[in-house]
């Protein structure tokens, strides 16, 4: 797996952390235009937009326009083939097999290095953010620090001395600060396709891909029910940040009329 573009990832992590604290003043513009596809941004505030992107446990990206429901619902509806609201291990495996077939461009039963590179650069470029056009030092927040919360041992992000809890609701994310696909996924795996190469020989077979799917299903099935429901799934870091930003905007919109009314001059008597 090629090295991740850490400067942009670090900035995106800081962005998510600031969203978690509900402090929009600490959002920062990075590079030239958002993160990955669907980035956009707010020119009025020079704030980057978070991409409304979900990456499935097997690595397939799902994207939606800004403001639309987070596309984890699209993945779940697609994988839940009998539409009973329960994603079984059999359905989970079939979803993985279908994506394996998409990536196996030459249909030889193996995802090789060329096909893996095509995945990273063309299918899911969000996991390796582009760095073209960045000047020296751009995109890196040098105040970004990492430490462990003394309480629950969850990872936190420090900025200017303020510790920020990173995704406490993501029960399946592990104890590492999310990177790459982990920002958009239910599990903290920076490159889920490459992670299926358990033999480290650069050749991912369908058997290995399904074995990885089994491990991921077990990690997500925290209640040992034998199936997953949409309500029981953890939120991705980006989903959490998007929802907090939407709440902040809604709160600001509700308070705006009251602020305008208080600003009106009192009538003369």
VOPAGU-2260 file (C-alpha; in pm, 1 decimal, decimal comma):
REM VOPAGU-2260
SITE   aa  ch    i         X         Y         Z
SITE  UNK   A    0       0,0       0,0       0,0
SITE  UNK   A    1     135,1     338,6     -96,3
SITE  UNK   A    2     190,7     600,8     178,5
SITE  UNK   A    3    -116,3     804,1     267,9
SITE  UNK   A    4    -117,2    1179,5     205,5
SITE  UNK   A    5     -89,0    1263,5     573,5
SITE  UNK   A    6     -95,7    1646,1     553,9
SITE  UNK   A    7    -445,1    1657,8     405,5
SITE  UNK   A    8    -562,4    1372,0     622,4
SITE  UNK   A    9    -442,2    1551,9     932,6
SITE  UNK   A   10    -633,2    1862,6     831,6
SITE  UNK   A   11    -948,0    1662,3     761,6
SITE  UNK   A   12    -918,9    1502,1    1104,0
SITE  UNK   A   13    -889,3    1845,6    1261,2
SITE  UNK   A   14   -1192,7    1955,6    1064,1
SITE  UNK   A   15   -1395,3    1662,8    1193,5
SITE  UNK   A   16   -1277,4    1727,7    1548,0
SITE  UNK   A   17   -1377,4    2092,5    1529,9
SITE  UNK   A   18   -1716,4    1993,0    1393,9
SITE  UNK   A   19   -1754,4    1760,5    1688,7
SITE  UNK   A   20   -1705,4    2055,7    1921,8
SITE  UNK   A   21   -1944,1    2268,9    1720,4
SITE  UNK   A   22   -1688,3    2545,3    1668,2
SITE  UNK   A   23   -1715,9    2661,5    1304,1
SITE  UNK   A   24   -1451,2    2929,6    1350,6
SITE  UNK   A   25   -1180,7    2664,3    1355,9
SITE  UNK   A   26   -1255,4    2521,1    1012,4
SITE  UNK   A   27    -976,3    2591,2     769,3
SITE  UNK   A   28    -940,6    2600,1     394,4
SITE  UNK   A   29    -688,1    2343,2     273,6
SITE  UNK   A   30    -533,5    2338,3     -71,0
SITE  UNK   A   31    -747,2    2434,5    -365,7
SITE  UNK   A   32   -1097,9    2306,7    -325,5
SITE  UNK   A   33   -1221,4    2063,1     -65,3
SITE  UNK   A   34   -1139,6    1702,8      14,8
SITE  UNK   A   35   -1175,0    1442,1    -257,2
SITE  UNK   A   36   -1495,9    1437,2    -459,2
SITE  UNK   A   37   -1787,2    1650,4    -352,5
SITE  UNK   A   38   -1570,8    1874,5    -136,2
SITE  UNK   A   39   -1689,0    2217,3    -243,2
SITE  UNK   A   40   -1674,4    2456,8      43,8
SITE  UNK   A   41   -1817,4    2787,2     158,0
SITE  UNK   A   42   -1643,4    3081,1     -16,7
SITE  UNK   A   43   -1808,5    3329,4     221,2
SITE  UNK   A   44   -1640,9    3177,9     524,0
SITE  UNK   A   45   -1344,7    3016,2     344,4
SITE  UNK   A   46   -1448,2    2688,8     503,6
SITE  UNK   A   47   -1402,0    2359,3     318,2
SITE  UNK   A   48   -1693,4    2127,9     270,4
SITE  UNK   A   49   -1672,7    1772,9     395,3
SITE  UNK   A   50   -1743,4    1522,9     116,4
SITE  UNK   A   51   -2074,8    1344,7     164,4
SITE  UNK   A   52   -1904,1    1011,5     104,5
SITE  UNK   A   53   -1934,5     667,1     258,7
SITE  UNK   A   54   -1690,1     383,3     193,5
SITE  UNK   A   55   -1829,9      36,3     254,6
SITE  UNK   A   56   -1645,3    -213,5     475,7
SITE  UNK   A   57   -1510,1    -376,9     159,0
SITE  UNK   A   58   -1390,9     -42,1      19,1
SITE  UNK   A   59   -1662,7      59,2    -228,7
SITE  UNK   A   60   -1738,9     433,7    -224,3
SITE  UNK   A   61   -2091,3     573,7    -217,5
SITE  UNK   A   62   -2139,7     945,9    -273,7
SITE  UNK   A   63   -2429,5    1186,7    -235,3
SITE  UNK   A   64   -2473,1    1559,8    -302,1
SITE  UNK   A   65   -2419,8    1798,4      -9,7
SITE  UNK   A   66   -2721,4    1812,6     216,8
SITE  UNK   A   67   -2857,7    1475,2     109,7
SITE  UNK   A   68   -2880,6    1177,9     349,6
SITE  UNK   A   69   -2546,1    1020,5     429,5
SITE  UNK   A   70   -2496,7     742,3     170,2
SITE  UNK   A   71   -2448,4     464,0     424,8
SITE  UNK   A   72   -2822,8     416,8     367,1
SITE  UNK   A   73   -2758,2     358,3      -4,3
SITE  UNK   A   74   -2499,0      90,6      67,8
SITE  UNK   A   75   -2715,8     -82,6     325,5
SITE  UNK   A   76   -3019,5     -89,7      95,2
SITE  UNK   A   77   -2805,5    -233,1    -184,9
SITE  UNK   A   78   -2643,3    -501,5      32,0
SITE  UNK   A   79   -2969,0    -597,5     207,0
SITE  UNK   A   80   -3098,0    -783,7     -97,3
SITE  UNK   A   81   -3419,4    -912,8      60,6
SITE  UNK   A   82   -3492,8    -566,3     205,3
SITE  UNK   A   83   -3591,6    -693,3     549,0
SITE  UNK   A   84   -3376,8    -439,2     731,9
SITE  UNK   A   85   -3129,6    -706,6     842,4
SITE  UNK   A   86   -2793,9    -746,8     669,6
SITE  UNK   A   87   -2689,1   -1109,7     718,7
SITE  UNK   A   88   -2342,8   -1257,9     680,7
SITE  UNK   A   89   -2453,3   -1421,4     353,9
SITE  UNK   A   90   -2564,3   -1085,2     214,5
SITE  UNK   A   91   -2248,7    -920,8     346,5
SITE  UNK   A   92   -2036,2   -1179,9     164,5
SITE  UNK   A   93   -2231,5   -1135,5    -158,4
SITE  UNK   A   94   -2176,8    -761,2    -138,1
SITE  UNK   A   95   -1802,9    -821,7    -100,1
SITE  UNK   A   96   -1797,7   -1068,6    -388,0
SITE  UNK   A   97   -1977,3    -823,8    -617,7
SITE  UNK   A   98   -1720,9    -552,6    -545,0
SITE  UNK   A   99   -1433,7    -797,7    -592,0
SITE  UNK   A  100   -1572,4    -873,6    -940,2
SITE  UNK   A  101   -1581,5    -500,4   -1017,5
SITE  UNK   A  102   -1216,1    -457,4    -920,5
SITE  UNK   A  103   -1093,8    -773,0   -1097,9
SITE  UNK   A  104   -1079,9    -597,8   -1435,5
SITE  UNK   A  105    -916,4    -884,9   -1627,6
SITE  UNK   A  106   -1135,8   -1148,8   -1458,6
SITE  UNK   A  107    -846,1   -1373,1   -1357,8
SITE  UNK   A  108    -974,2   -1419,5   -1002,8
SITE  UNK   A  109    -704,1   -1198,2    -850,1
SITE  UNK   A  110    -680,6    -830,0    -763,5
SITE  UNK   A  111    -321,4    -752,5    -856,5
SITE  UNK   A  112    -107,0    -443,0    -805,7
SITE  UNK   A  113    -233,7    -267,8   -1119,0
SITE  UNK   A  114    -596,0    -324,0   -1021,9
SITE  UNK   A  115    -523,3    -209,2    -668,0
SITE  UNK   A  116    -365,3     107,9    -803,7
SITE  UNK   A  117    -671,2     167,2   -1022,7
SITE  UNK   A  118    -889,9     132,2    -715,2
SITE  UNK   A  119    -689,9     385,9    -515,7
SITE  UNK   A  120    -657,3     641,1    -795,1
SITE  UNK   A  121    -986,6     609,9    -983,0
SITE  UNK   A  122   -1248,3     423,4    -781,1
SITE  UNK   A  123   -1188,9     569,3    -433,7
SITE  UNK   A  124    -947,6     863,4    -462,3
SITE  UNK   A  125   -1081,7     998,7    -131,4
SITE  UNK   A  126    -857,6     756,2      56,6
SITE  UNK   A  127    -545,7     911,0     -98,1
SITE  UNK   A  128    -625,5    1286,1    -111,2
SITE  UNK   A  129    -462,1    1477,1    -391,1
SITE  UNK   A  130    -170,5    1700,7    -303,9
SITE  UNK   A  131    -119,7    1870,2    -641,0
SITE  UNK   A  132    -116,9    2247,4    -615,5
SITE  UNK   A  133     -20,1    2262,6    -250,0
SITE  UNK   A  134     261,5    2494,8    -156,1
SITE  UNK   A  135     522,5    2385,5      94,0
SITE  UNK   A  136     362,8    2341,4     434,1
SITE  UNK   A  137       5,3    2386,4     309,2
SITE  UNK   A  138    -246,8    2142,2     444,5
SITE  UNK   A  139     -51,4    2055,7     757,5
SITE  UNK   A  140    -154,3    2183,5    1097,6
SITE  UNK   A  141     163,4    2171,4    1301,0
SITE  UNK   A  142     -29,4    2210,2    1624,6
SITE  UNK   A  143    -205,9    1878,7    1563,8
SITE  UNK   A  144    -109,7    1639,2    1839,7
SITE  UNK   A  145    -212,2    1290,7    1941,7
SITE  UNK   A  146    -265,4    1160,4    2291,2
SITE  UNK   A  147    -480,4     916,5    2485,5
SITE  UNK   A  148    -772,3    1033,5    2693,6
SITE  UNK   A  149    -702,9     943,7    3054,7
SITE  UNK   A  150   -1059,2     830,3    3105,8
SITE  UNK   A  151   -1166,0     573,8    2849,1
SITE  UNK   A  152    -846,9     542,4    2648,6
SITE  UNK   A  153   -1013,8     673,4    2333,7
SITE  UNK   A  154    -799,3     862,1    2082,8
SITE  UNK   A  155    -816,3    1237,9    2102,2
SITE  UNK   A  156    -694,0    1518,4    1881,2
SITE  UNK   A  157    -514,8    1813,8    2033,3
SITE  UNK   A  158    -519,4    2157,8    1871,7
SITE  UNK   A  159    -367,7    2459,5    2046,8
SITE  UNK   A  160    -369,5    2264,6    2371,9
SITE  UNK   A  161    -737,4    2167,6    2356,0
SITE  UNK   A  162    -798,7    1793,2    2365,5
SITE  UNK   A  163   -1075,1    1684,6    2131,9
SITE  UNK   A  164   -1235,7    1343,5    2152,1
SITE  UNK   A  165   -1233,7    1176,3    1810,8
SITE  UNK   A  166   -1547,5     980,3    1737,9
SITE  UNK   A  167   -1645,3     831,4    2072,6
SITE  UNK   A  168   -1959,3     690,7    1908,9
SITE  UNK   A  169   -1760,5     481,0    1661,7
SITE  UNK   A  170   -1749,2     160,3    1863,7
SITE  UNK   A  171   -1595,3     -47,1    1585,4
SITE  UNK   A  172   -1321,7     199,5    1494,2
SITE  UNK   A  173   -1051,1      67,3    1724,9
SITE  UNK   A  174    -811,5     285,9    1920,0
SITE  UNK   A  175    -625,7     454,1    1634,5
SITE  UNK   A  176    -697,7     797,2    1490,5
SITE  UNK   A  177    -876,1     726,0    1158,3
SITE  UNK   A  178    -689,3     773,2     832,1
SITE  UNK   A  179    -766,5     720,1     465,2
SITE  UNK   A  180   -1082,3     517,5     415,3
SITE  UNK   A  181   -1125,8     505,7     793,5
SITE  UNK   A  182   -1257,6     861,7     778,1
SITE  UNK   A  183   -1548,0     749,0     560,4
SITE  UNK   A  184   -1600,0     394,7     683,1
SITE  UNK   A  185   -1750,8     197,2     970,2
SITE  UNK   A  186   -1413,4      40,3    1047,7
SITE  UNK   A  187   -1080,2     211,7    1089,6
SITE  UNK   A  188    -897,6      59,0     790,5
SITE  UNK   A  189    -701,2     312,7     583,8
SITE  UNK   A  190    -705,6      91,9     271,1
SITE  UNK   A  191    -964,8    -187,5     298,1
SITE  UNK   A  192    -890,5    -355,2     -34,9
SITE  UNK   A  193    -516,9    -383,8      30,1
SITE  UNK   A  194    -594,7    -496,4     385,7
SITE  UNK   A  195    -752,8    -812,4     243,1
SITE  UNK   A  196    -407,8    -925,9     123,9
SITE  UNK   A  197    -343,2   -1142,0     430,2
SITE  UNK   A  198     -52,1   -1322,2     262,8
SITE  UNK   A  199     124,0    -995,0     169,2
SITE  UNK   A  200     212,7   -1124,2    -176,9
SITE  UNK   A  201      40,2    -850,9    -375,3
SITE  UNK   A  202    -230,6   -1086,2    -499,9
SITE  UNK   A  203    -575,3   -1070,8    -342,7
SITE  UNK   A  204    -792,1   -1373,9    -415,8
SITE  UNK   A  205   -1168,1   -1393,8    -377,8
SITE  UNK   A  206   -1115,6   -1635,6     -88,0
SITE  UNK   A  207    -900,2   -1378,8      91,9
SITE  UNK   A  208   -1149,6   -1102,0      14,9
SITE  UNK   A  209   -1438,2   -1304,3     161,1
SITE  UNK   A  210   -1228,0   -1394,2     465,2
SITE  UNK   A  211   -1171,5   -1022,2     522,9
SITE  UNK   A  212   -1546,6    -966,1     486,6
SITE  UNK   A  213   -1610,8   -1227,1     756,0
SITE  UNK   A  214   -1374,1   -1051,2     995,6
SITE  UNK   A  215   -1538,9    -716,0     929,6
SITE  UNK   A  216   -1887,2    -854,4     978,8
SITE  UNK   A  217   -1782,0   -1000,5    1313,1
SITE  UNK   A  218   -1633,2    -665,4    1418,3
SITE  UNK   A  219   -1955,7    -481,8    1330,8
SITE  UNK   A  220   -2191,2    -739,7    1481,1
SITE  UNK   A  221   -2119,3    -621,3    1834,2
SITE  UNK   A  222   -2442,6    -771,5    1967,7
SITE  UNK   A  223   -2369,3   -1114,5    1816,3
SITE  UNK   A  224   -2708,8   -1118,9    1648,1
SITE  UNK   A  225   -2590,5   -1274,9    1323,2
SITE  UNK   A  226   -2708,6    -972,0    1128,2
SITE  UNK   A  227   -2654,4    -596,2    1109,3
SITE  UNK   A  228   -2915,8    -321,9    1120,8
SITE  UNK   A  229   -2871,0      31,9     999,7
SITE  UNK   A  230   -2955,3     169,5    1344,5
SITE  UNK   A  231   -2686,1     -39,3    1513,9
SITE  UNK   A  232   -2404,2      64,5    1281,9
SITE  UNK   A  233   -2149,3     311,8    1417,7
SITE  UNK   A  234   -2120,4     652,6    1254,4
SITE  UNK   A  235   -1820,1     725,4    1037,0
SITE  UNK   A  236   -1601,9    1023,4    1137,7
SITE  UNK   A  237   -1721,0    1222,4     836,5
SITE  UNK   A  238   -2085,5    1133,5     900,3
SITE  UNK   A  239   -2050,6    1251,0    1258,6
SITE  UNK   A  240   -1893,6    1579,2    1148,2
SITE  UNK   A  241   -2156,6    1637,0     878,0
SITE  UNK   A  242   -2441,1    1581,8    1123,2
SITE  UNK   A  243   -2289,2    1818,3    1377,2
SITE  UNK   A  244   -2241,8    2084,3    1111,5
SITE  UNK   A  245   -2604,8    2040,5    1000,0
SITE  UNK   A  246   -2717,2    2080,9    1361,0
SITE  UNK   A  247   -2508,2    2395,8    1394,0
SITE  UNK   A  248   -2657,9    2544,5    1077,2
SITE  UNK   A  249   -3011,4    2456,1    1184,7
SITE  UNK   A  250   -2955,7    2613,9    1524,9
SITE  UNK   A  251   -2815,9    2928,2    1362,0
SITE  UNK   A  252   -3114,3    2948,0    1126,8
SITE  UNK   A  253   -3360,3    2917,2    1417,2
SITE  UNK   A  254   -3190,7    3191,7    1617,2
SITE  UNK   A  255   -3151,8    3433,7    1325,7
SITE  UNK   A  256   -3507,6    3578,8    1327,7
SITE  UNK   A  257   -3482,7    3648,6    1700,5
SITE  UNK   A  258   -3153,1    3827,3    1652,8
SITE  UNK   A  259   -3295,3    4037,5    1368,2
SITE  UNK   A  260   -3603,9    4125,7    1571,6
SITE  UNK   A  261   -3395,4    4242,8    1866,7
SITE  UNK   A  262   -3192,8    4463,0    1632,6
SITE  UNK   A  263   -3499,8    4662,2    1517,7
SITE  UNK   A  264   -3528,3    5014,3    1667,9
SITE  UNK   A  265   -3804,2    5062,9    1925,7
SITE  UNK   A  266   -4115,9    5240,0    1784,2
SITE  UNK   A  267   -4169,3    5609,3    1878,6
SITE  UNK   A  268   -4457,4    5681,4    2111,3
